[in-house]
Amino acid sequence: MRRRALFVFAVLFALNVQGAGLDAPEALTPNQPLLGCPEFSSAATPAPDRDPFLQRMLRYAKLALSHRVSGLASYYSTFFDGRKTANGEVYRNAKFSAAHLTLPLGTWIEVTSRATGRTLRMRVNDRGPYAKKFCLDLSQAAARYLGVDRAEDRHVDIKIIALPGEDPLPDQEVGSAPQVATTVSH
């Protein structure tokens, strides 16, 4: 929860800097406060257009606003093992994958179970779930790892970490302690 709050704060802060028309740190004098906050100076704030990591985070945050990124998760039945997914891959219950109704196919996401606190990185390779109360369909292996298959609370939080064709963002956010997460490539 703390990582999510830091992420949201960073995105809001960066959007506020962009909205204020501050394109580069040179736009302010060293003694001028940044956005009315005397604690922050322009030397401590990187320019949003020069930091590719920050730009990606902003892009993903904007994308997340138009998609459902938290809610209940379900998982595939064994009936679908060996069948093709929406992007043409063969679905396997033993591999980590997810289905989302609106995220672009091939998007890398980081899913965190609220009940267990476990986090897993995987790719969206299918469409679904088609029941309105669910926001994400997980493979059986992913549901088992996250504890969604047996937990009473099946709520998950989804964080976009890469769009199709991009490498996923690093495992940890700036200033946070290293976290253990599983990354799976298909």
Phi and psi in degrees as a GROMACS rama.xvg file:
@    title "Ramachandran Plot"
@    xaxis  label "Phi"
@    yaxis  label "Psi"
@TYPE xy
-65.9149  -40.4923  ARG-2
-61.8731  -40.5942  ARG-3
-65.4499  -41.6222  ARG-4
-64.1459  -41.0211  ALA-5
-64.002  -39.8195  LEU-6
-63.2593  -47.3276  PHE-7
-62.4574  -42.7372  VAL-8
-60.9786  -44.368  PHE-9
-62.4911  -41.3525  ALA-10
-66.6783  -46.4819  VAL-11
-62.8775  -40.1944  LEU-12
-62.7619  -44.9452  PHE-13
-66.143  -40.2639  ALA-14
-64.3877  -36.3739  LEU-15
-66.0165  -39.5064  ASN-16
-65.7854  -43.0118  VAL-17
-65.3127  -41.1563  GLN-18
-66.8675  -25.3891  GLY-19
-79.9482  -6.03172  ALA-20
82.2916  20.7203  GLY-21
-94.2701  100.441  LEU-22
-88.0057  -27.6628  ASP-23
-143.429  154.19  ALA-24
-61.4325  -22.6147  PRO-25
-71.2359  -9.89877  GLU-26
-68.782  -18.6376  ALA-27
-114.159  152.245  LEU-28
-83.8559  156.695  THR-29
-58.8052  -27.5174  PRO-30
-93.5934  -6.08975  ASN-31
-81.0948  132.017  GLN-32
-71.4591  149.916  PRO-33
-92.3686  117.349  LEU-34
55.1435  36.135  LEU-35
77.774  9.95395  GLY-36
-109.803  106.984  CYS-37
-66.759  -16.1102  PRO-38
-72.9869  -25.4703  GLU-39
-102.714  134.075  PHE-40
-113.364  165.515  SER-41
-67.9649  -24.4598  SER-42
-69.9029  -26.0147  ALA-43
-87.3066  -10.6846  ALA-44
-107.086  120.679  THR-45
-72.858  149.829  PRO-46
-70.2443  128.601  ALA-47
-60.0806  -33.7183  PRO-48
-78.7776  -8.43957  ASP-49
-105.411  -9.56709  ARG-50
-106.045  102.726  ASP-51
-64.5083  -32.6165  PRO-52
-62.5281  -45.7088  PHE-53
-66.3602  -39.4327  LEU-54
-61.2225  -42.8865  GLN-55
-63.6197  -42.9675  ARG-56
-60.7869  -40.3603  MET-57
-65.0448  -43.5895  LEU-58
-60.9298  -43.1288  ARG-59
-68.7656  -36.0172  TYR-60
-66.17  -41.1306  ALA-61
-64.1978  -40.0356  LYS-62
-65.6951  -39.8512  LEU-63
-64.7857  -28.2665  ALA-64
-64.8582  -28.3305  LEU-65
-98.0742  5.48448  SER-66
-129.614  157.83  HIS-67
-80.866  113.795  ARG-68
-119.641  16.298  VAL-69
-156.47  149.418  SER-70
152.502  -161.152  GLY-71
-80.7871  146.231  LEU-72
-114.649  143.224  ALA-73
-118.93  179.853  SER-74
-142.214  155.691  TYR-75
-65.5805  149.026  TYR-76
-85.666  167.597  SER-77
-66.9839  -15.8482  THR-78
-57.6736  -33.6213  PHE-79
-85.8853  -6.56519  PHE-80
-61.8879  125.331  ASP-81
92.287  -6.76956  GLY-82
-88.8115  162.294  ARG-83
-80.9946  145.205  LYS-84
-92.043  -179.682  THR-85
-63.6131  -28.957  ALA-86
-95.0712  8.12933  ASN-87
95.8326  -6.37366  GLY-88
-75.487  157.631  GLU-89
-87.1102  126.829  VAL-90
-77.5652  135.626  TYR-91
-128.372  130.561  ARG-92
-62.7678  -30.4047  ASN-93
-81.9748  -6.29257  ALA-94
-104.356  158.886  LYS-95
-87.1948  119.368  PHE-96
-156.491  167.731  SER-97
-143.213  158.783  ALA-98
-123.729  134.246  ALA-99
-136.081  144.868  HIS-100
-70.0295  -36.8267  LEU-101
-121.574  -19.3584  THR-102
-65.521  145.601  LEU-103
-60.5932  139.842  PRO-104
-63.0647  135.11  LEU-105
96.6469  -1.96782  GLY-106
-71.4201  132.905  THR-107
-86.1219  132.485  TRP-108
-128.624  156.443  ILE-109
-116.319  116.552  GLU-110
-105.692  129.901  VAL-111
-120.487  126.833  THR-112
-81.649  129.912  SER-113
-71.5033  -32.044  ARG-114
-72.3472  -43.8434  ALA-115
-102.9  -20.8588  THR-116
79.362  1.8433  GLY-117
-75.7197  147.452  ARG-118
-123.468  141.323  THR-119
-142.239  137.205  LEU-120
-102.052  134.932  ARG-121
-157.666  172.122  MET-122
-105.404  144.934  ARG-123
-82.7789  118.062  VAL-124
-128.057  10.2633  ASN-125
-151.424  168.134  ASP-126
-103.229  147.405  ARG-127
136.696  -179.935  GLY-128
-74.122  152.871  PRO-129
-96.7601  -1.93602  TYR-130
-84.5401  129.851  ALA-131
-63.2974  -24.7771  LYS-132
-78.7147  -11.2822  LYS-133
-105.424  146.27  PHE-134
-109.121  -15.9668  CYS-135
-150.261  137.603  LEU-136
-105.988  128.13  ASP-137
-109.45  153.08  LEU-138
-67.9727  163.094  SER-139
-63.1997  -37.3632  GLN-140
-64.968  -41.6396  ALA-141
-67.3731  -41.6702  ALA-142
-63.817  -39.1108  ALA-143
-66.0334  -44.4115  ARG-144
-62.7876  -44.6449  TYR-145
-76.506  -17.4068  LEU-146
87.3414  10.0892  GLY-147
-69.627  -27.1435  VAL-148
-71.9977  -21.6647  ASP-149
-127.315  -5.99328  ARG-150
-80.6279  146.979  ALA-151
-70.7867  -37.8361  GLU-152
-92.3486  109.377  ASP-153
-101.203  19.8909  ARG-154
-72.6141  138.743  HIS-155
-131.986  153.889  VAL-156
-113.856  134.588  ASP-157
-112.872  133.551  ILE-158
-124.813  127.27  LYS-159
-77.463  127.37  ILE-160
-118.95  -8.77978  ILE-161
-170.41  144.201  ALA-162
-91.2241  167.312  LEU-163
-54.7978  131.722  PRO-164
89.821  -4.82086  GLY-165
-105.76  155.46  GLU-166
-78.929  142.118  ASP-167
-60.4841  150.88  PRO-168
-60.7261  157.888  LEU-169
-56.9752  157.616  PRO-170
-61.7713  -32.284  ASP-171
-117.718  152.838  GLN-172
-86.0909  163.116  GLU-173
-62.7471  129.039  VAL-174
83.4764  3.37939  GLY-175
-104.527  160.025  SER-176
-73.0665  151.347  ALA-177
-59.4638  136.736  PRO-178
-116.761  149.138  GLN-179
-92.8496  124.134  VAL-180
-143.649  155.599  ALA-181
-98.6272  127.904  THR-182
-112.554  129.845  THR-183
-124.172  132.522  VAL-184
-111.585  144.838  SER-185
